[in-house]
Every structure is written in structure tokens, then in C-alpha cells.
Amino acid sequence: MAALSRGLISYLRSLSINPHRHLSTPIANQFLRSFSSDALVDDCSSSRIIEAKSRVMTPGSKRTGVIAVKCGMTALWDKWGARVPITVLWVDENIVSQVKTPEKEGITALQIGCGHKKEKHLTKPEVGHFRAQGVPLKRKLREFPVTEDALLPIGTQIGVRHFVPGQFVDVTGITKGKGFQGAMKRWGFKGGPASHGASLSHRSPGSTGQRDAPGKVFKGKKMPGRMGGKQRTVKNVWVYKIDPARNLMWVRGQVPGNEGNFVFIKDAWYKKPDVSLLPFPTYFSTEDEDVTSLEPLVADLGDADPFMAAD
């Protein structure tokens, strides 16, 4: 970078002495053009146009994910009477806040914003980013890599109907922080004996190494320490029900994080959903559709009663 700056300064200095001097090589012309305003004009004119319309999803397509708020856990009973442990997730007004393309950033991704935040609670670079993109101020941002056929224009709303009941998703979040914990709680160690000569070592981890050889504690040894507060992903979470009117999603089982924490939801990697059932690149509502009057959608549980014994 220093050599590049010195070369540019020396050229500009010689150009000020001899203004009729011209560059003779195409490489030098391209080098000077990168510092001129013509490059900005060409970049704006060569930017691709992304339309918000439904497309055909292929097995190699990858959709964007969404940001949700964990509301808590409860339990529901399905139509067969089976108890289903449920986590309620709220998709709080997700919007596309930035589009990254190979021509500009070198990658294909969508930046999704969630929630609302006042300007006084944001830094100046964050406010400038939202104003430059022309989107409302958002509380949480997350980038999701997608394929080129799954790109969406800036400002596109993404609701809970981005997913369909019955599909599997991967949910990522920050686990609950437990603080400094011992080896029994942190790693599930058995602990020492309660009696028979044991003194002050009932919950101790035990030996941590050998003698002179190797004469050290190996890295990664399971010992007491800070527990929780790390990013974890729960895979293959089943979507039981969605409520388009309130942007709520019911998923089976637990997801990482406290109540009120943000979680990131995307299509499952291992149990991939049927591409013919998913809205691609996302769900686009019609103009005459009244979202507030829509009924919740429940996953299809089939016609066979699981509690009936087979003949």
C-alpha cells in the first residue's frame, strides 16, 4: 500500500510539472482510472436489477434466513392428543437492509434487519448505513449467504410465511450464561465418594495430568470454568405451527437463549425441506390479502392415529 501511494504521488507530481504528459500503457490508464470519478459512474450503471418476484427453486438454491425473538416455552396437544413441547418465536418485521453481490462485495448474501431502535441508541456509522440503504432503523442485523437466484431487493419484507409448517429448520442463538461452574455441572463428572475417607473432595474433578512426563496439563482438559454464553445451533427443529396475523412461529423442542434473545432461523441443512413446498425466494403477499384475518397454519400430522395399535 505504501509503494502504491508513493507511485501515485510521484506520478501526480510529474503531471503537475508536465501537464501534457500522457500515460502510454493500458495498465497505467486503468490504474489512473481507478482513482477517477468515471469508475463510480460505471459501477452504478453496471449494477444488477433485482426484482421482487417468485421464482422456481432448484435443489441447489439456498434461501435467506430470518431473525426472530424467543418468547418462551409452552406445551400444546395435537389432534391425536399427544403433548408437544413448544418454543414460541416472534419474527419481528424482518426487512432486507443490504444486498451483497459478487460484482461489489465478492459474495452473494442478504443482510436482514429486525426490530426497531431509536437513532439516539445507534452509533453514527450504523445510522449512516441505514440512511444510505434507505431502510428504517433496525435493532438487530444478520447476514445470510444465499445463491444468486435467491437475491431480494432492498426493503423487501420477510414474514413468518417464509417457512411452512412441517418443515425442519436450524436455529442459532446464544446459550444461557451460567457463570463459573464446577466440573460436575459443567461437564457432567461423577464426582468423588461421599464417605470412606473422602474429605473436601466430593465434587472435585480429580487428577488433571500425569507426573514428570509430560509434566503439563493438556489443552482442552475438562476443568471448572465459565459455562454458557456461547453461540450454538440446534439442528432439525420441526415447525409445528405458524400464525401469519401475529408473525409467530411454534417449533418443537428447545432453542438456545433466554426469553427476549434474538435467534436466527434458516432452512435445515440435513433434513432439507421439499423445494416444491417452499416459497422462493420468499413469500410475497397479494395486494388484496388481509393479513390480520388469516388463520394459523398447522403441520399435517397425517390420518394414522399413533395411539391406535396396529392390527
N, C-alpha and C positions, 0 to 999 in steps of 0.2 A: 504493500500500500504506500510505503514511503517512497519507493522508487517510482511508482506511478505518479505521485504528487510532484516529485522533483522533475519528472519528464514533462508533465503538463505545465509547470511553472516556467521551465526553460523554453518551451515552445511559445507560450504566451509572451514571454519577454522578447524572444526573437521576432515575433509577429508585430509587437509594438515598435520595434526598431525598423523593420522592413514590412510595412503593411501590404505590399504587393506580392509577398511570398505565398505560394500555394503548396498544399500537400500533394505529393506525387504518387503515393501508393494508395490502393483501395483500403488497406488496413488502417492507414493513418486517417483516411476520411471517415471510416467507421468509428475510430477512436474519438475523433473530434465531434462526430455527430451524437455520440452518447452523452455529451455534455451540453447539447443544444436543446432548444425547445421543440425541434422537429420530432424528436423521439417521443415526446409526450403526445403530440398530435397523432402519430402513427399508432401508439399504444391505445389511445381512445378509439380510433377508427377500426382497429383490428379486434376489439373486444367482442366476444360472442354474445348472442342474444339468447337468453334462457326464457322459455315460455312456461307458464304455469298451466300445464295440461296433462291429462292422463296418458300414460304410455304403456307399452307391453313389457312386462317384467320377464327377464330371462333367468335361467339358473345361475348365471354369473353376476347378476345385478346385486348391488348392495345399497339398501335404503339408509336414510339417516335415522338417528335415534331421537329421543325426546328427553327433556328434563322434567322430573316430577318431584313433588313434595310428599314425604312419608307422613301420612295422617295417623297411623296407628294400626293395631291389630284387633280382629274380632273373629267371630265364627258364624258360618252360615250352614244351613241344611239344604241340600239339593232336593230335586223332586223325588228321589228314592229314599230320602230320609237319612242320608249319610252326612256326617258332620265334616265340614270343610274349613280348616284354619285359613284365615283370610288376612292379607295386608292390604289396606286401602291406600291408593296412591292418587295424588291430585296433579293433573297436567295443567299447570298454571300459565295459560296464554303463551305458549311457545311460538316463537317467530324466528324466521331466518334473518340474522343480523349481518352476515357476511358470506360471500361466495368466493371460494378459492379455486382457481383454475390452473392447469399446467402452464399456460402462457404467462401468467403473472407470478404466482407463488410456487409453481413447480409441483403442486399436488392438486388432487381433486377432493374437496371437502366442503362441508357446510358448517358454519358457526351458528348455533342455536342460542337464543336468549330466552330467559324465563323470569316471570315475576315482574315487579315494579320497584323502582328505587328513586328517591329524590336526588336532585342534582347536587345538593349540599353534602350528600353522603357518598358521592363518587369523586374520584380523582379527576384532574383536568384532562389527562390523556384518555381516560375512559369516556368522559363527556364528549371530547373531540371525536373519538371513534364512533359513537352513536350518531352524532350530528353529521359526520361525513357520510355515513351509510344511510341517513335519513330514516332511522327507526327509533321507536320510543326507548327511554332509558330502562335498562333491564338490570335485575338483581344478580342473575347468575348467567354465565356464558359457558358454553361447552362446544368443542369442535368434534364433529363426527366425520370420519373418512367415508366417502361414497364413490360409486362409479360414475362415469360421465353421463350416463343416461338417467341418473337419479338426481341431477342437479335441479335446484329450485331457485327462482328469482328472489331477490331481497324483499323482505316484507311479507312473505308467504306465511299464513297462519297454519300451525300444525296442532291439531286437536287429538283427543283420545281415540278417535276413529282411525287414526294412523295404524292402530293394531286391531285385530279381530279376535273375538272370544274363541277359545280353544287352541290358539297358537302358543308356542313357547318363546320366552324372551330371556335375555341375560340382563340382570340388574346389578349395577355397580354403585357402591356408596362407601362412606367412611364408617367403620365399625364403632361401637360404643367404647369410650375410653374407660378403662378400669383402674388406671393408676399403677403404682408399683405393687406387684403381686409376687407371692412366693411360687416355688416350683410346683407345688401340688395343684394350685388353682390355675397357674399359667400353662402348665404342660401336662397336667393330669398324673403326676407322680403318685406312687402309692404311699410314700412316707415311711417313717421308721416305726418300730413297735411301740405300743402304749406302755408296756411294762417290761419285766425281765431284764432289768439293768439299764434300760434306756433312760437317759437324763438329758433334758434340754435339747433333744434332737428328734422329737416326734414328727415334726413337719419339715425337717431339713432335707435338702436334695441329696445328701450323701457325697461320695467321692466325686471329684471333678477331674481326676487325671491319674497318672502313674507316679513313678519315682524319678530317678536321675534321667532315665530315657523314657520319653523325650524331654522331660523336665519343663513342661509348659502345659497350659490349658489350650486345647484346640479351639480354633474359631468355630462359632456356631454351636458351642456347647449349650445345652438347655439349662439355664440358670434363672434365678429370680430377676425380675426387671419390669420395665414398663409394658403393660398389657393393653391391647386395643388401640383405637385411634388410627387405624391403618386402612388403606383402600383395599376393598375386597369385592369380588364379583361372585354372585350366586347365579349359576347357570341353569338353564332349562326350567325356568319358572313358568307355571301354567297360568294363562289368563282365563279366569273364571267368568268375569262379567265386566262390562263397560257401561258407563252412563254418559251419553253424549251431552245431555242437558246440563250436567254439572261438571263435566270433564273429569270424572272419577273412574278409576280402574281398580278392580278387585283381582288380586293374584293369590294363588295358593301358596301357603308357607310363609316363611320369614325372609326379609331382605335386610341388609346391613344398615345400621344407623339408628339414631334417636328419632323420636317424633319431631317433625318440623325440619328434618335434614333433607337436603337435596339428594336424589338418586338419579342415575342415568340408565335409561331403558333402551334396548335395541333388540333386533331380531336375534333369536338364539343361533349360536354357531354350530352346535352339534345336532340338535333336533330342529332342523330347518323347516320352516312352515311351507305349505303348498303355495307356490308362486301364483297360482291361478286365483287364490282367495284373497291375496293382499292387495290393497290399493297402492298403485305405483305411479309416480314416486311418493305420493301421499294421497290422503282423501281430500277431494275438492267438493265442497257442498254447493248445491244449486242455489240460484238466486231466490227462488220461492220456498226454500226449505226453512221451516221454523224449528230451530234447534231446541228451543225451550220446551217444545211439546213432544220431543222424541222419548220413547220408552227405552229402558235399559235393555241391553242385548246380553243374553246368557249363552254360554257354550253349549253345544249339542252333546248331551250325555247318552244318546242312543236310546233304543227301545228295550234293551235287555235289563231286567232288574238284577243288580248284583247280589241281592239278598235272597233271591229265589234259587233253591237247589236245582241243579240240572237233573233231568230225568235219566 
